[in-house]
Amino acid sequence: EDELERISRIIEERNEGREALVLGTESFTAVYHFVSRYNSRYGGRALKLLLVVSVEDETEQLAEKTMTELGNVLKTGIRKSDIIMKNKTNQFFVLFVD
């Protein structure tokens, strides 16, 4: 087996993702920098969206459940080429890549 094929198979998605990509801060930052450089060089665009959720009179557990559900709605409701990062307990940062 060719080494390139073996490595490619390991890093490719086993099942093509049907949802937006959700990344932690470190991975999101690396992808964000890559997208910014790529767009500068080739003329693409990316839009940023910061969602801040304010929940009044909710327990911490209910607020966490609300954010989890919102995260799931985002993952399935936007394009699979877009990227989501949960920034704080009440924030999502979304990068829409063109």
Secondary structure as GFF3:
##gff-version 3
##sequence-region A 1 98
A	DSSP	alpha_helix	3	11	.	.	.	ID=ss1
A	DSSP	beta_strand	21	22	.	.	.	ID=ss2
A	DSSP	alpha_helix	25	42	.	.	.	ID=ss3
A	DSSP	beta_strand	46	52	.	.	.	ID=ss4
A	DSSP	alpha_helix	60	77	.	.	.	ID=ss5
A	DSSP	beta_strand	83	88	.	.	.	ID=ss6
A	DSSP	beta_strand	91	97	.	.	.	ID=ss7
###
